[in-house]
Amino acid sequence: MGRQSVTLRADYSLLTDLREFQAEYIGSGPPRVRVRLNAKLMNMPQRTILATETFEALELAASSYFQAVVSAFDVALGKTLKRIVEWSLKGVQPGSQRARR
């Protein structure tokens, strides 16, 4: 383990809360998968919140079979995470980082 004085320090921190991760069975057709995450972008080390946003994706499973539902979760989560990454990169403006030591 390295010494505490040589660790990297982040300029920003991205915190997420999983709000919904579910398959919704309505009627006799395949389920609809819902993934919803809340994201907070924080300035470090002050821990001030720069932005907060909720992201959600819905994906209809190809069928009710287990593998099709798992694939729908994969697609919905991927879409949600992609949007969070794009949002967080836009939230960090050039020149807004604290001065490096």
N, C-alpha and C positions, 0 to 999 in steps of 0.2 A: 504494500500500500504506500502511495506517495505522501509526501508531507502536505499538510493543509495549505501552506503558503504557495504551493505550486499548482494548485487546482485551477481549472478554468472557471471563469465567472461569466454567467450569461448576462447579456444586455436586456433580454426580454424573456418572458416565460409565457407559455401557452398552456392554459388550464382548461380541461374539458370535464363536463358532467354528462353522463349518459342518461337521457331522459326517457327514451322509448327504444326498445329493441324487441319487436314483436311481429308475429304473423297473425293477421286478422282474417279469420274464416267467416265469410258472409255468404250465406246460401250454400249451394252445392258445388260451386266452381273452385278453382285454385285460390289459395290465400293471397292476400296483399301483404307485403312485408313493409313495415314502417321502422325507420331508424331516425332518431332525433337526438342531436347533441347540442349542448350549450357550450360556447367557447368564450374564454376571457383572455385578452392579451394584456399582459402586465409589464410595466417598466421595472427593471431590476437595478439596483437593490432596493429602491424606494418602495416597491410593491404597490405602485399606483396603477389603477386599471385604466388602460388607454382606450379599450373598446370591448364591447360584449355583444354577442350575436347568437341566435339560435338557428341551427341548420337542420333540415329535414329532407329525407328522400323516401319516396314510395316506389315500390317495385312489385309488379304482378308476377307471381311465380308461374312458370310454364305449365305446371301441373301440381297436384297435391302430394306427389311422391316426395319423400324425404330429401333426396338429392336436389330436386328442383327448388325446394324451399330454401335449402342451404345456399344454392347458387343465387337465388333472389336476395338473400341476406348479404352475400358477398358483393353483389352489384350495388345494392342500396348503401351499404357501408362505404364502399369505394367512392361513390358519388358524393356522399356527405363529407368524407375526409378530404377529397379533392377541393371541394368548395371552402372548407376550413383553411386549407393551406393557401389557396389563392387570396382569401380574405385577410389572413394574418400577414402575408407578404405585402399587401396593399396598406395595411395598418402601420407598417414600419416605414416611415418616410425617410428618404435619403437625407443624411445630415442630422437626423434626430437622435442618433446613438450618443450615449454619454462619451466623454473623452476617454480614450484609452490611457492606461497608466504605463 
